[in-house]
Amino acid sequence: MTVTQLSAQELFRAAYENRYTWEQNFPGYTADITFKHDDKVITGQVRINTNLKAEVLGVDDEEAKQAIHGQAWEIAIHRIRRSFEETHGANTFSYGDTDLTDAVEILVGGKSEGDRYKVRNNEVCLVHRQIHGVVVTINTFSSHDTGEGYLSHTYDSVYHDPKTGEQKGGRSEFTDEYEKVGDYFILNRREIRTETEGKLSIQEFVFSNIKLLEPAA
């Protein structure tokens, strides 16, 4: 009996396609937002439109508005459904090492050469890629199984300079929680704990009263 070895591309594609995403006719939604940053509390509203563009309403504090918009934009960008070919068609994939947790390293060549991922249990558990002039490394520690794909639950991120390898800023730890609204899983809480030079800063984004927008007739 011969065992057919999955190619690195097939293994990575299966994990990529196992991520939870919203389909093309996602209607968008509105939510109330409570943003806590250390001892500061800001409230307002967010709106994610059907084209997945984010708006922040009712927040005058410019720094808080930017922080909320950044998170709302990131929530939406990670739920966009793009085919594997669209995202990775110009890349090649090969196997690297397998670590002690049985996570398999996937090395990227082609357009995104130098990027690498790890896959475990049909989920991407490490992302190491260059984006917008920095290298970001994200380790995922636990995930939510929605039945329609997985969502990261706890993970961290750290940024490095691509030329010098020097760390930029602190390491951030994230905790994401979701609720099902209609047919869709939507983030209702994100906590970010960032330690920079021994100082801990905590940001919490709580999205409540989440309502889907009515689809255009």
C-alpha positions as CSV (number, residue, x, y, z in Angstrom):
1,M,0.0,0.0,0.0
2,T,1.4,3.4,-1.0
3,V,0.7,6.5,1.1
4,T,0.3,9.5,-1.1
5,Q,2.1,12.5,0.5
6,L,0.2,15.7,0.3
7,S,2.3,18.4,-1.4
8,A,3.1,21.5,0.7
9,Q,0.8,23.5,-1.6
10,E,-2.1,21.1,-1.0
11,L,-1.6,21.1,2.7
12,F,-1.5,24.9,2.9
13,R,-4.4,25.3,0.5
14,A,-6.6,23.1,2.7
15,A,-5.8,25.2,5.8
16,Y,-6.3,28.4,3.9
17,E,-9.7,27.3,2.7
18,N,-10.6,26.2,6.2
19,R,-10.5,29.8,7.5
20,Y,-13.9,31.3,8.4
21,T,-14.9,34.0,5.8
22,W,-18.0,35.9,4.8
23,E,-19.5,35.1,1.4
24,Q,-19.8,37.7,-1.3
25,N,-23.3,38.9,-0.4
26,F,-22.5,39.6,3.3
27,P,-24.8,42.6,4.1
28,G,-22.5,44.4,6.5
29,Y,-23.5,45.5,10.0
30,T,-23.6,48.2,12.7
31,A,-22.5,47.9,16.3
32,D,-22.0,50.0,19.4
33,I,-18.4,50.1,20.4
34,T,-16.9,50.6,23.9
35,F,-13.1,51.2,23.6
36,K,-11.1,50.9,26.8
37,H,-7.4,51.9,26.7
38,D,-5.8,51.6,30.1
39,D,-8.0,54.0,32.2
40,K,-9.7,55.7,29.3
41,V,-13.2,54.7,28.1
42,I,-14.6,55.9,24.7
43,T,-18.0,54.9,23.2
44,G,-19.4,55.3,19.7
45,Q,-20.7,53.2,16.8
46,V,-19.0,51.3,13.9
47,R,-20.5,50.4,10.6
48,I,-19.0,47.8,8.3
49,N,-20.6,48.2,4.9
50,T,-21.4,45.5,2.4
51,N,-18.1,46.3,0.5
52,L,-16.4,45.7,3.9
53,K,-15.3,49.3,4.3
54,A,-15.3,50.4,7.9
55,E,-16.7,53.7,9.4
56,V,-16.5,55.0,13.0
57,L,-19.3,57.3,14.2
58,G,-19.8,59.4,17.3
59,V,-16.1,59.4,18.4
60,D,-14.5,62.8,18.7
61,D,-11.2,61.7,20.2
62,E,-9.0,61.3,17.0
63,E,-6.5,58.8,18.5
64,A,-9.4,56.6,19.8
65,K,-11.2,56.9,16.4
66,Q,-8.1,55.7,14.6
67,A,-7.6,52.8,17.0
68,I,-11.3,51.7,16.6
69,H,-11.2,52.2,12.8
70,G,-8.0,50.1,12.6
71,Q,-9.6,47.2,14.4
72,A,-12.9,47.5,12.4
73,W,-10.9,47.5,9.2
74,E,-8.8,44.5,10.3
75,I,-11.9,42.5,11.3
76,A,-13.4,43.1,7.8
77,I,-10.2,42.5,5.8
78,H,-9.7,39.1,7.4
79,R,-13.2,37.9,6.5
80,I,-13.0,38.7,2.8
81,R,-13.3,35.5,0.8
82,R,-10.6,35.3,-1.8
83,S,-9.7,32.2,-3.7
84,F,-6.4,30.5,-3.1
85,E,-5.4,31.4,-6.7
86,E,-6.1,35.1,-6.2
87,T,-4.0,35.3,-3.0
88,H,-1.3,32.8,-3.6
89,G,-1.3,32.0,-7.4
90,A,2.1,33.6,-7.9
91,N,3.7,31.7,-5.0
92,T,5.3,28.3,-4.7
93,F,5.3,26.2,-1.5
94,S,7.7,23.6,0.0
95,Y,8.0,21.8,3.3
96,G,10.3,23.1,6.1
97,D,10.6,21.5,9.5
98,T,8.0,20.0,11.8
99,D,8.1,21.3,15.3
100,L,7.4,19.6,18.7
101,T,3.7,20.4,18.4
102,D,3.4,18.7,15.0
103,A,3.1,22.0,13.3
104,V,4.4,21.7,9.7
105,E,6.4,24.6,8.3
106,I,5.5,25.8,4.8
107,L,8.2,27.8,3.0
108,V,7.0,30.3,0.3
109,G,8.9,31.0,-2.9
110,G,7.9,33.0,-6.0
111,K,6.3,36.4,-5.5
112,S,6.2,36.2,-1.7
113,E,9.6,34.5,-1.3
114,G,10.8,34.6,2.3
115,D,7.4,34.3,3.8
116,R,6.6,31.2,5.8
117,Y,3.7,29.6,7.6
118,K,3.0,26.7,9.9
119,V,0.0,24.4,9.6
120,R,-1.4,22.1,12.4
121,N,-4.8,20.3,12.4
122,N,-5.8,21.9,9.1
123,E,-5.3,25.4,10.6
124,V,-2.6,28.0,9.9
125,C,-1.0,28.4,13.3
126,L,2.0,30.7,12.3
127,V,2.2,33.5,9.8
128,H,5.6,35.1,9.1
129,R,5.3,37.5,6.2
130,Q,6.6,40.9,5.0
131,I,3.8,43.4,4.6
132,H,4.0,47.2,4.1
133,G,7.7,47.3,4.8
134,V,7.8,45.3,8.0
135,V,7.9,41.6,8.9
136,V,5.0,40.5,11.0
137,T,5.1,37.2,12.9
138,I,1.8,35.8,14.3
139,N,1.5,32.7,16.5
140,T,-2.0,31.3,17.0
141,F,-2.5,29.4,20.3
142,S,-6.2,28.5,20.2
143,S,-9.1,28.9,17.8
144,H,-12.9,28.8,17.6
145,D,-14.4,26.1,15.3
146,T,-17.5,27.7,13.8
147,G,-18.5,24.6,11.8
148,E,-17.9,26.7,8.7
149,G,-14.2,27.2,9.2
150,Y,-12.0,28.3,12.1
151,L,-11.4,31.7,13.7
152,S,-8.4,32.6,15.8
153,H,-9.1,32.9,19.6
154,T,-5.8,33.6,21.2
155,Y,-2.7,34.7,19.3
156,D,0.3,37.1,19.5
157,S,2.0,39.4,17.0
158,V,5.4,41.0,16.8
159,Y,7.0,43.2,14.1
160,H,10.6,43.3,12.9
161,D,12.6,45.4,10.5
162,P,13.0,43.3,7.3
163,K,16.6,44.6,6.8
164,T,18.1,44.6,10.3
165,G,15.8,42.1,12.0
166,E,15.4,44.6,14.9
167,Q,12.1,44.3,16.8
168,K,9.7,47.3,16.2
169,G,7.5,48.0,19.2
170,G,6.3,45.5,21.8
171,R,4.8,42.0,21.5
172,S,1.0,42.1,21.6
173,E,-1.2,39.3,22.9
174,F,-4.8,39.1,21.5
175,T,-7.9,37.4,22.7
176,D,-10.9,37.5,20.2
177,E,-14.5,36.4,21.0
178,Y,-17.3,36.0,18.6
179,E,-21.1,35.8,18.5
180,K,-23.4,34.5,15.8
181,V,-25.6,37.2,14.3
182,G,-28.0,35.9,11.7
183,D,-25.9,33.5,9.7
184,Y,-22.6,35.2,10.5
185,F,-20.0,35.0,13.2
186,I,-19.0,38.5,14.1
187,L,-16.3,39.7,16.6
188,N,-17.8,41.1,19.8
189,R,-14.7,41.5,21.9
190,R,-11.0,41.9,21.3
191,E,-8.4,42.5,24.0
192,I,-4.9,43.5,23.1
193,R,-2.2,43.4,25.8
194,T,1.1,45.0,24.6
195,E,4.3,45.0,26.6
196,T,6.8,47.6,25.5
197,E,10.1,48.0,27.5
198,G,8.5,46.4,30.6
199,K,5.3,48.5,30.4
200,L,2.0,46.8,29.9
201,S,-0.8,48.6,27.9
202,I,-4.2,47.0,27.6
203,Q,-6.8,47.9,24.9
204,E,-10.3,46.3,24.9
205,F,-12.8,46.7,22.0
206,V,-16.3,45.6,22.9
207,F,-18.8,45.4,20.1
208,S,-22.4,45.2,21.3
209,N,-25.9,45.6,19.8
210,I,-24.6,44.1,16.5
211,K,-27.2,44.4,13.8
212,L,-26.9,43.2,10.2
213,L,-27.7,45.8,7.5
214,E,-30.6,45.2,5.3
215,P,-29.3,44.0,1.9
216,A,-30.1,46.4,-1.0
217,A,-33.2,45.3,-2.9
